[in-house]
Amino acid sequence: MTNQQLKEIKDYLYQKLPKYLSRYYQVHSFDIDEIINETLYKCDLKYLTFRHESKTTTWAFSFAKYIAMNHFRKQIRYQQHIRMFENQCTYYFDSPHRIICRKQLYYDVRWAFHQLNFLQKQLIYFYVIKQIPKHNIYRLLKINKKCFDTLYDQALNELKDYFLKKHGTYLNSDSFV
């Protein structure tokens, strides 16, 4: 793909994409920049498979729509997980730096979660993420109340230990305040 074609696609996307996205999502300028950059990258990769049955700008815009949909779907998913570990609402951000920090926090919590054993993962998944009542979890995992309490406390402590081991300095920074 030539630089002229990429410039044409970029101009077209900056012209049309904000208007399209504002209908469906709450859009910030850094979201648009991120989506357009990813679209240009994907277009450059997939250009050899382009059949030239439409204009390149139309073809690129279809990429941009799917990339935007995936971008906002991922954004909502990691915000829901972070909200479990923070007291403040994370739907609106002040700056791209804060988003990057929160994404890193999400990935670090996720990494710590995957370090737990299978039963601990199940307990946290059912009780915290799915919010299934305790008595249903007892029946589902075939454990008693005392065993549940012990395993759940151990799981939370190990999750905290793994997280602090990975990024203990992260919690003391002002980037999450």
Phi and psi restraints in degrees (value plus and minus 20) as a CYANA .aco file:
   2 THR   PHI    -102.3   -62.3
   2 THR   PSI     142.6   182.6
   3 ASN   PHI     -84.6   -44.6
   3 ASN   PSI     -53.6   -13.6
   4 GLN   PHI     -83.7   -43.7
   4 GLN   PSI     -63.0   -23.0
   5 GLN   PHI     -85.7   -45.7
   5 GLN   PSI     -61.8   -21.8
   6 LEU   PHI     -82.7   -42.7
   6 LEU   PSI     -61.0   -21.0
   7 LYS   PHI     -84.6   -44.6
   7 LYS   PSI     -60.5   -20.5
   8 GLU   PHI     -83.4   -43.4
   8 GLU   PSI     -64.5   -24.5
   9 ILE   PHI     -84.0   -44.0
   9 ILE   PSI     -63.9   -23.9
  10 LYS   PHI     -80.8   -40.8
  10 LYS   PSI     -65.8   -25.8
  11 ASP   PHI     -82.0   -42.0
  11 ASP   PSI     -62.9   -22.9
  12 TYR   PHI     -83.2   -43.2
  12 TYR   PSI     -63.9   -23.9
  13 LEU   PHI     -86.6   -46.6
  13 LEU   PSI     -60.4   -20.4
  14 TYR   PHI     -84.9   -44.9
  14 TYR   PSI     -46.3    -6.3
  15 GLN   PHI    -100.8   -60.8
  15 GLN   PSI     -63.6   -23.6
  16 LYS   PHI    -118.6   -78.6
  16 LYS   PSI     -54.2   -14.2
  17 LEU   PHI     -84.3   -44.3
  17 LEU   PSI     -64.3   -24.3
  18 PRO   PHI     -78.3   -38.3
  18 PRO   PSI     -59.2   -19.2
  19 LYS   PHI     -86.8   -46.8
  19 LYS   PSI     -62.6   -22.6
  20 TYR   PHI     -84.6   -44.6
  20 TYR   PSI     -66.5   -26.5
  21 LEU   PHI     -89.4   -49.4
  21 LEU   PSI     -52.3   -12.3
  22 SER   PHI     -85.0   -45.0
  22 SER   PSI     -40.1    -0.1
  23 ARG   PHI     -91.2   -51.2
  23 ARG   PSI     -52.7   -12.7
  24 TYR   PHI    -130.7   -90.7
  24 TYR   PSI     -46.8    -6.8
  25 TYR   PHI    -154.6  -114.6
  25 TYR   PSI     139.4   179.4
  26 GLN   PHI    -104.5   -64.5
  26 GLN   PSI      92.2   132.2
  27 VAL   PHI    -128.9   -88.9
  27 VAL   PSI     118.1   158.1
  28 HIS   PHI    -132.4   -92.4
  28 HIS   PSI     138.7   178.7
  29 SER   PHI     -82.7   -42.7
  29 SER   PSI     -54.5   -14.5
  30 PHE   PHI     -90.9   -50.9
  30 PHE   PSI     -46.7    -6.7
  31 ASP   PHI     -85.2   -45.2
  31 ASP   PSI     -64.2   -24.2
  32 ILE   PHI     -84.0   -44.0
  32 ILE   PSI     -64.2   -24.2
  33 ASP   PHI     -80.0   -40.0
  33 ASP   PSI     -63.6   -23.6
  34 GLU   PHI     -83.7   -43.7
  34 GLU   PSI     -63.3   -23.3
  35 ILE   PHI     -86.6   -46.6
  35 ILE   PSI     -62.4   -22.4
  36 ILE   PHI     -86.5   -46.5
  36 ILE   PSI     -62.0   -22.0
  37 ASN   PHI     -82.4   -42.4
  37 ASN   PSI     -62.1   -22.1
  38 GLU   PHI     -86.9   -46.9
  38 GLU   PSI     -57.1   -17.1
  39 THR   PHI     -83.3   -43.3
  39 THR   PSI     -64.5   -24.5
  40 LEU   PHI     -82.1   -42.1
  40 LEU   PSI     -59.8   -19.8
  41 TYR   PHI     -83.3   -43.3
  41 TYR   PSI     -67.0   -27.0
  42 LYS   PHI     -85.1   -45.1
  42 LYS   PSI     -59.4   -19.4
  43 CYS   PHI     -83.1   -43.1
  43 CYS   PSI     -61.3   -21.3
  44 ASP   PHI     -84.4   -44.4
  44 ASP   PSI     -58.3   -18.3
  45 LEU   PHI     -88.9   -48.9
  45 LEU   PSI     -61.4   -21.4
  46 LYS   PHI    -114.9   -74.9
  46 LYS   PSI     -14.2    25.8
  47 TYR   PHI     -81.6   -41.6
  47 TYR   PSI     -53.3   -13.3
  48 LEU   PHI     -85.2   -45.2
  48 LEU   PSI     -46.5    -6.5
  49 THR   PHI    -109.3   -69.3
  49 THR   PSI     -23.6    16.4
  50 PHE   PHI     -88.6   -48.6
  50 PHE   PSI     107.8   147.8
  51 ARG   PHI    -112.0   -72.0
  51 ARG   PSI     -22.3    17.7
  52 HIS   PHI      39.7    79.7
  52 HIS   PSI      13.9    53.9
  53 GLU   PHI    -107.6   -67.6
  53 GLU   PSI     -30.1     9.9
  54 SER   PHI    -161.2  -121.2
  54 SER   PSI     156.4   196.4
  55 LYS   PHI     -89.8   -49.8
  55 LYS   PSI     132.8   172.8
  56 THR   PHI     -83.9   -43.9
  56 THR   PSI     -52.8   -12.8
  57 THR   PHI     -87.7   -47.7
  57 THR   PSI     -58.7   -18.7
  58 THR   PHI     -85.9   -45.9
  58 THR   PSI     -62.8   -22.8
  59 TRP   PHI     -81.1   -41.1
  59 TRP   PSI     -64.5   -24.5
  60 ALA   PHI     -87.4   -47.4
  60 ALA   PSI     -56.7   -16.7
  61 PHE   PHI     -83.9   -43.9
  61 PHE   PSI     -56.4   -16.4
  62 SER   PHI     -85.2   -45.2
  62 SER   PSI     -57.8   -17.8
  63 PHE   PHI     -79.8   -39.8
  63 PHE   PSI     -66.3   -26.3
  64 ALA   PHI     -81.0   -41.0
  64 ALA   PSI     -58.4   -18.4
  65 LYS   PHI     -82.5   -42.5
  65 LYS   PSI     -65.5   -25.5
  66 TYR   PHI     -90.4   -50.4
  66 TYR   PSI     -57.5   -17.5
  67 ILE   PHI     -84.2   -44.2
  67 ILE   PSI     -61.8   -21.8
  68 ALA   PHI     -83.7   -43.7
  68 ALA   PSI     -63.3   -23.3
  69 MET   PHI     -81.3   -41.3
  69 MET   PSI     -65.0   -25.0
  70 ASN   PHI     -86.0   -46.0
  70 ASN   PSI     -58.4   -18.4
  71 HIS   PHI     -80.1   -40.1
  71 HIS   PSI     -68.6   -28.6
  72 PHE   PHI     -92.7   -52.7
  72 PHE   PSI     -50.9   -10.9
  73 ARG   PHI     -85.4   -45.4
  73 ARG   PSI     -64.6   -24.6
  74 LYS   PHI     -84.1   -44.1
  74 LYS   PSI     -60.2   -20.2
  75 GLN   PHI     -81.9   -41.9
  75 GLN   PSI     -63.0   -23.0
  76 ILE   PHI     -86.0   -46.0
  76 ILE   PSI     -59.5   -19.5
  77 ARG   PHI     -83.1   -43.1
  77 ARG   PSI     -67.3   -27.3
  78 TYR   PHI     -93.7   -53.7
  78 TYR   PSI     -46.8    -6.8
  79 GLN   PHI     -86.6   -46.6
  79 GLN   PSI     -57.6   -17.6
  80 GLN   PHI     -85.5   -45.5
  80 GLN   PSI     -58.3   -18.3
  81 HIS   PHI     -91.6   -51.6
  81 HIS   PSI     -58.4   -18.4
  82 ILE   PHI     -87.7   -47.7
  82 ILE   PSI     -55.7   -15.7
  83 ARG   PHI     -79.9   -39.9
  83 ARG   PSI     -44.7    -4.7
  84 MET   PHI     -86.9   -46.9
  84 MET   PSI     -49.7    -9.7
  85 PHE   PHI    -124.5   -84.5
  85 PHE   PSI     -19.8    20.2
  86 GLU   PHI    -150.1  -110.1
  86 GLU   PSI     138.5   178.5
  87 ASN   PHI    -111.9   -71.9
  87 ASN   PSI     -36.0     4.0
  88 GLN   PHI    -116.7   -76.7
  88 GLN   PSI     135.1   175.1
  89 CYS   PHI     -93.2   -53.2
  89 CYS   PSI     120.2   160.2
  90 THR   PHI    -137.3   -97.3
  90 THR   PSI       2.3    42.3
  91 TYR   PHI     -94.9   -54.9
  91 TYR   PSI     -49.3    -9.3
  92 TYR   PHI    -139.3   -99.3
  92 TYR   PSI     114.8   154.8
  93 PHE   PHI    -139.9   -99.9
  93 PHE   PSI     133.7   173.7
  94 ASP   PHI    -104.7   -64.7
  94 ASP   PSI     -57.7   -17.7
  95 SER   PHI    -169.6  -129.6
  95 SER   PSI     140.6   180.6
  96 PRO   PHI     -82.1   -42.1
  96 PRO   PSI     -50.2   -10.2
  97 HIS   PHI     -81.1   -41.1
  97 HIS   PSI     -61.9   -21.9
  98 ARG   PHI     -85.3   -45.3
  98 ARG   PSI     -56.6   -16.6
  99 ILE   PHI     -84.4   -44.4
  99 ILE   PSI     -64.5   -24.5
 100 ILE   PHI     -81.9   -41.9
 100 ILE   PSI     -62.3   -22.3
 101 CYS   PHI     -84.0   -44.0
 101 CYS   PSI     -61.4   -21.4
 102 ARG   PHI     -88.9   -48.9
 102 ARG   PSI     -57.1   -17.1
 103 LYS   PHI     -82.9   -42.9
 103 LYS   PSI     -62.2   -22.2
 104 GLN   PHI     -83.4   -43.4
 104 GLN   PSI     -60.1   -20.1
 105 LEU   PHI     -80.8   -40.8
 105 LEU   PSI     -63.8   -23.8
 106 TYR   PHI     -79.3   -39.3
 106 TYR   PSI     -67.7   -27.7
 107 TYR   PHI     -86.2   -46.2
 107 TYR   PSI     -53.9   -13.9
 108 ASP   PHI     -90.0   -50.0
 108 ASP   PSI     -59.8   -19.8
 109 VAL   PHI     -85.7   -45.7
 109 VAL   PSI     -61.3   -21.3
 110 ARG   PHI     -82.7   -42.7
 110 ARG   PSI     -62.7   -22.7
 111 TRP   PHI     -80.9   -40.9
 111 TRP   PSI     -65.3   -25.3
 112 ALA   PHI     -82.5   -42.5
 112 ALA   PSI     -59.6   -19.6
 113 PHE   PHI     -80.3   -40.3
 113 PHE   PSI     -61.7   -21.7
 114 HIS   PHI     -94.0   -54.0
 114 HIS   PSI     -29.2    10.8
 115 GLN   PHI    -101.9   -61.9
 115 GLN   PSI     -36.1     3.9
 116 LEU   PHI     -92.6   -52.6
 116 LEU   PSI     141.7   181.7
 117 ASN   PHI     -98.0   -58.0
 117 ASN   PSI     151.5   191.5
 118 PHE   PHI     -79.5   -39.5
 118 PHE   PSI     -65.9   -25.9
 119 LEU   PHI     -85.6   -45.6
 119 LEU   PSI     -60.1   -20.1
 120 GLN   PHI     -84.5   -44.5
 120 GLN   PSI     -60.7   -20.7
 121 LYS   PHI     -80.9   -40.9
 121 LYS   PSI     -63.6   -23.6
 122 GLN   PHI     -82.2   -42.2
 122 GLN   PSI     -63.8   -23.8
 123 LEU   PHI     -79.3   -39.3
 123 LEU   PSI     -69.3   -29.3
 124 ILE   PHI     -86.0   -46.0
 124 ILE   PSI     -60.8   -20.8
 125 TYR   PHI     -82.1   -42.1
 125 TYR   PSI     -70.1   -30.1
 126 PHE   PHI     -89.5   -49.5
 126 PHE   PSI     -62.4   -22.4
 127 TYR   PHI    -102.9   -62.9
 127 TYR   PSI     -62.4   -22.4
 128 VAL   PHI    -111.2   -71.2
 128 VAL   PSI     -69.4   -29.4
 129 ILE   PHI    -100.4   -60.4
 129 ILE   PSI     -71.2   -31.2
 130 LYS   PHI    -102.8   -62.8
 130 LYS   PSI     -37.2     2.8
 131 GLN   PHI      35.7    75.7
 131 GLN   PSI      25.7    65.7
 132 ILE   PHI    -100.3   -60.3
 132 ILE   PSI     117.8   157.8
 133 PRO   PHI     -80.7   -40.7
 133 PRO   PSI     132.2   172.2
 134 LYS   PHI     -77.2   -37.2
 134 LYS   PSI     -64.9   -24.9
 135 HIS   PHI     -82.2   -42.2
 135 HIS   PSI     -50.7   -10.7
 136 ASN   PHI     -92.9   -52.9
 136 ASN   PSI     -53.8   -13.8
 137 ILE   PHI     -89.6   -49.6
 137 ILE   PSI     -57.5   -17.5
 138 TYR   PHI     -76.0   -36.0
 138 TYR   PSI     -68.0   -28.0
 139 ARG   PHI     -87.5   -47.5
 139 ARG   PSI     -61.9   -21.9
 140 LEU   PHI     -84.8   -44.8
 140 LEU   PSI     -64.8   -24.8
 141 LEU   PHI    -115.3   -75.3
 141 LEU   PSI     -21.8    18.2
 142 LYS   PHI      36.8    76.8
 142 LYS   PSI      33.2    73.2
 143 ILE   PHI    -150.9  -110.9
 143 ILE   PSI     143.7   183.7
 144 ASN   PHI    -116.8   -76.8
 144 ASN   PSI     156.1   196.1
 145 LYS   PHI     -82.3   -42.3
 145 LYS   PSI     -64.9   -24.9
 146 LYS   PHI     -84.4   -44.4
 146 LYS   PSI     -62.3   -22.3
 147 CYS   PHI     -83.3   -43.3
 147 CYS   PSI     -60.8   -20.8
 148 PHE   PHI     -80.6   -40.6
 148 PHE   PSI     -69.5   -29.5
 149 ASP   PHI     -79.7   -39.7
 149 ASP   PSI     -64.2   -24.2
 150 THR   PHI     -84.3   -44.3
 150 THR   PSI     -69.2   -29.2
 151 LEU   PHI     -84.3   -44.3
 151 LEU   PSI     -59.0   -19.0
 152 TYR   PHI     -85.9   -45.9
 152 TYR   PSI     -64.4   -24.4
 153 ASP   PHI     -82.6   -42.6
 153 ASP   PSI     -61.8   -21.8
 154 GLN   PHI     -82.0   -42.0
 154 GLN   PSI     -62.5   -22.5
 155 ALA   PHI     -82.7   -42.7
 155 ALA   PSI     -64.9   -24.9
 156 LEU   PHI     -85.1   -45.1
 156 LEU   PSI     -60.8   -20.8
 157 ASN   PHI     -85.9   -45.9
 157 ASN   PSI     -61.5   -21.5
 158 GLU   PHI     -87.2   -47.2
 158 GLU   PSI     -59.8   -19.8
 159 LEU   PHI     -79.4   -39.4
 159 LEU   PSI     -65.2   -25.2
 160 LYS   PHI     -83.2   -43.2
 160 LYS   PSI     -63.3   -23.3
 161 ASP   PHI     -83.7   -43.7
 161 ASP   PSI     -65.0   -25.0
 162 TYR   PHI     -81.3   -41.3
 162 TYR   PSI     -62.9   -22.9
 163 PHE   PHI     -84.1   -44.1
 163 PHE   PSI     -65.4   -25.4
 164 LEU   PHI     -86.8   -46.8
 164 LEU   PSI     -53.6   -13.6
 165 LYS   PHI     -84.8   -44.8
 165 LYS   PSI     -58.6   -18.6
 166 LYS   PHI     -94.7   -54.7
 166 LYS   PSI     -66.0   -26.0
 167 HIS   PHI    -162.2  -122.2
 167 HIS   PSI      37.8    77.8
 168 GLY   PHI     -84.4   -44.4
 168 GLY   PSI     -53.1   -13.1
 169 THR   PHI     -96.3   -56.3
 169 THR   PSI     -38.8     1.2
 170 TYR   PHI     -84.4   -44.4
 170 TYR   PSI     -57.6   -17.6
 171 LEU   PHI     -90.0   -50.0
 171 LEU   PSI     -42.4    -2.4
 172 ASN   PHI    -108.7   -68.7
 172 ASN   PSI     -27.7    12.3
 173 SER   PHI     -98.2   -58.2
 173 SER   PSI     140.9   180.9
 174 ASP   PHI    -107.0   -67.0
 174 ASP   PSI     -15.7    24.3
 175 SER   PHI     -90.7   -50.7
 175 SER   PSI     -36.4     3.6
 176 PHE   PHI    -125.2   -85.2
 176 PHE   PSI     -19.8    20.2
